[in-house]
Amino acid sequence: MIELYYWTTPNGHKVTLFLEEAGLDYQLRPVNIGRGEQFLPEFLEVAPNNRIPAILDRAPADGGQPLALFESGAILEYLADKCGQFLPASGRERYVVLQWLHWQMGGLGPMAGQNHHFRHYAPKKIEYAIQRYMNETSRLYGVLDRRLDDHEFVGGDAYSIADMAIYPWIVPHERQGQDLEEFPSLERWFQQMARRPAVVRAYALAEEVNPQAGEPIDDEARRHLFGQR
Ligand SMILES: N[C@@H](CCC(=O)N[C@@H](CS)C(=O)NCC(=O)O)C(=O)O
């Protein structure tokens, strides 16, 4: 049984997309990051970086002690290897999928995250920062669009953990100031992803866990999320 420490954010969705797609048995452990639950000692034992998602696998692949993991990219890679699905076991196809996974982890995620921050949460509107992260998000969308011109999925011909990592960051494209009509191949892939039954289930679950997702955050959440040093 896998315990998933989760909240209803893009990085959290990546792991429910995987678990739903693979049909693995798992238990959700909601961590309400707007209420400071990411600082609870029992969560920090699993995820010392005080960020979701994290997993605790009580029956790990190597048969050893329970395995705690944080960082969504590492979690996806571990789960894929454990199940033998959504990541080629070896060869250049594996590295291509990992390349796009790391592209999301090091590029799209952080840039779109700062884009959200300066457009929606910063107490002052700083035009330079808003433009900087919107432009960088547009550039990354363009890279993805060109990749999808001649590939069905981001990693190539098969659905992979690269698609699972990227999709939740494209869902809020309007909040990032992006128009998918400018990226036709990305839009084709996006619509195809949205119809996958596992994707529908993962987002329905998020709605159950946190019906307030998407609403403006309150002062308490602001303190927990943006008051850290
Ligand atoms: N690189 C990390 C980023 C995780 C991350 O930033 N998680 C956010 C939610 S999307 C979080 O837990 N924030 C809580 C906080 O800022 O204290 C990953 O991909 O797992």
The ligand as an SDF file (V2000), in Angstrom:
LIG
                    3D

 20 19  0  0  0  0  0  0  0  0999 V2000
    9.8740   20.3370   -6.9300 N   0  0  0  0  0  0  0  0  0  0  0  0
    8.8260   19.9560   -6.0240 C   0  0  0  0  0  0  0  0  0  0  0  0
    7.9000   21.1400   -5.8080 C   0  0  0  0  0  0  0  0  0  0  0  0
    6.8150   20.8170   -4.8170 C   0  0  0  0  0  0  0  0  0  0  0  0
    5.9950   22.0450   -4.4630 C   0  0  0  0  0  0  0  0  0  0  0  0
    6.3840   23.1880   -4.7240 O   0  0  0  0  0  0  0  0  0  0  0  0
    4.8350   21.7780   -3.8450 N   0  0  0  0  0  0  0  0  0  0  0  0
    3.9750   22.8660   -3.4210 C   0  0  0  0  0  0  0  0  0  0  0  0
    2.5550   22.6280   -3.9120 C   0  0  0  0  0  0  0  0  0  0  0  0
    2.5240   22.5380   -5.7000 S   0  0  0  0  0  0  0  0  0  0  0  0
    3.9300   22.8880   -1.8940 C   0  0  0  0  0  0  0  0  0  0  0  0
    3.8990   21.8550   -1.2600 O   0  0  0  0  0  0  0  0  0  0  0  0
    3.9300   24.0670   -1.2940 N   0  0  0  0  0  0  0  0  0  0  0  0
    3.8870   24.1860    0.1320 C   0  0  0  0  0  0  0  0  0  0  0  0
    4.6960   25.3310    0.6230 C   0  0  0  0  0  0  0  0  0  0  0  0
    5.0730   26.2120   -0.1850 O   0  0  0  0  0  0  0  0  0  0  0  0
    4.9460   25.3780    1.8260 O   0  0  0  0  0  0  0  0  0  0  0  0
    8.0670   18.7530   -6.5990 C   0  0  0  0  0  0  0  0  0  0  0  0
    7.9000   18.7210   -7.8110 O   0  0  0  0  0  0  0  0  0  0  0  0
    7.6730   17.8670   -5.8320 O   0  0  0  0  0  0  0  0  0  0  0  0
  1  2  1  0
  2  3  1  0
  2 18  1  0
  3  4  1  0
  4  5  1  0
  5  6  2  0
  5  7  1  0
  7  8  1  0
  8  9  1  0
  8 11  1  0
  9 10  1  0
 11 12  2  0
 11 13  1  0
 13 14  1  0
 14 15  1  0
 15 16  2  0
 15 17  1  0
 18 19  2  0
 18 20  1  0
M  END
$$$$
